[in-house]
Amino acid sequence: MADKYVALPQGRSERDLDAAIRKFTAILGEQYVLTKGEHLAPYMKVMMAVDEKQHAPSAVLLASTVEEVQAVVRVCNEHRIPVWTISTGRNFGYGSAAPGERGQVVLDLRRMNKILHVDPDLCTALVEPGVTYQQLYDYIQEKKLPLMLSFPAPSAIAGPVGNTMDRGVGYTPYGEHFLMQCGMEVVLADGQVLRTGMGSIPGDKAWQVFKWGYGPTLDGMFTQSNYGICTKMGFWLMPKPPVFKPFAIKFDNEADIGDIVEMLRPLRIAQVIPNAVVIAGTLWEAGGANVRRADYIQTPGATPQAVIDKIKKEKGLGAWNVYAALYGTQEQVDVNWKIITQVVKASGKGTLITEEEAGGTQPFKYRAELMSGVPNLQEFGLYNWRGGGGSMWFAPVSQARGSECGKQVELATRILNKHGLDYVGEFIVGWRDMHHVIDVLYDRSNPEETQRANACFNELLDEFEKQGYGVYRVNTAFQERVAKTYGPVKRDVERRIKRALDPNGILAPGKSGIRI
């Protein structure tokens, strides 16, 4: 077995997999069915603090059409082969392209990369799962369409279908990506094709403009789940405004974080600031400015505050660095800018920084690009802070209240420092919610540090849960653990839906803790 396959699906023999592989090959062609170790290696690389062998696939299937996806799931049903689906596989902090469990077959949809339709009048798009944000951006630029994209920080190589299916977020007024989704095509476990919303009516033209259709609205149940495979998705695009004004507010005192949120929340709810507001800590900003820890200190463990203060001073960073933008006509922007300047001045805290004053420096430049819908990869500089390729995102959600902030920062910093790691975090203020995003960075080439990072992540989950905080996403190694946080009733309902739609449990078993 070891010579033929890197891994086998749980409970399946080599003979079972052989039979399935022959049928997959007949469907896709030999070059699109990967089983050799060197071809599977990219699908085993993880940044999580676990042994990558736990996430080794048995094979990778590269489908290019809906019909091929249908045929693949039918074979999986026949031979009870579990299949883990990815679109671009660039979800680095949450599991990358690796399957959730050892031996699962990876269904890679990157060859399904057609931009099927973009309507510049209605500001809608319909794309396949392999389409990247960079590809869609280039299309819009080439066609000179007056539209703006919204995407997460690793924008150029990620894609709208995968990010939306995992309920990711962006930095423009359209940054709540699932809210902007409109119409899905989903291949179910039995091979049937479901179109949500208006999409199931032959000849209907409202699929990308009216989300609800008739009867129960089903789109949400396919996000962060394993109930189907999304093969097309529609979503709304923002019309490009005549004026875009990004700005930053720098705060020197760490204790100001509560006052910052209290100042910003009314502006967000009233839509004076129409996009999600980022409040980034010093070390998050340092990563975005290409700072490496090794440039300042060589000793292991948590970085001393004196070193952080030195970085802050030398790079001109704040203890907290706020980023937001204004969009619209010049008159609209001028009115809202006046309100913001008055609010900041009245607070007696913070220094406003305009794009002109920032002068094209990092990290302001890449933040402005994200808020204006221009893809870039600058935030990957975070991974150079410690080096070693280890990263896990920890993202608890709370109310957008200043009283939530200080205690969360203190708790997270204490746990991270206890395990010899640094607090690298930011708050993102939505309409009424707030995400506290922490990047647990560590040296994955160091087994001892990897073990500490794993213990650290478990402790973060445990201690934040005790305080009533749940995370909204998590990497594949901890999905079962997080699912327990949400209680038995929710899990029972999810299991009943799974059994109804996927009685053989072939679609991504274990994703979000859901099994038959």
Secondary structure, DSSP 4 states (H G I P E B T S, - for coil): -TTT-S---TT--HHHHHHHHHHHHHHH-GGGEE-SHHHHGGGT---SSS-GGGG--SEEEE--SHHHHHHHHHHHHHHT--EEEESS---GGGTTTS-SSTTPEEEE-TT---EEEEETTTTEEEE-TT--HHHHHHHHHHTT-SEE----SSTTT--HHHHHHTT-B-SSTT-BHHHHEEEEEEE-TTS-EEE-GGGGSTT-S-TTT-S--SSS--GGGGTTSSS-EEEEEEEE-EEPPSEEEEEEEEE--GGGHHHHHHHHHHHHHTTSS-SPEEEEEHHHHHHHTT--GGGT--S-SSPPHHHHHHHHHHHT--SEEEEEEEEE-HHHHHHHHHHHHHHHHHHT--EEEEHHHHTT-TTHHHHHHHHTT----GGGGGGGTT-SEEEEEE-EEEES-GGGHHHHHHHHHHHHHHTT----EEEEE-SSEEEEEEEEEEETT-HHHHHHHHHHHHHHHHHHHHTT-EES---GGGHHHHHHHT-HHHHHHHHHHHHHH-TT--BSTTGGG---
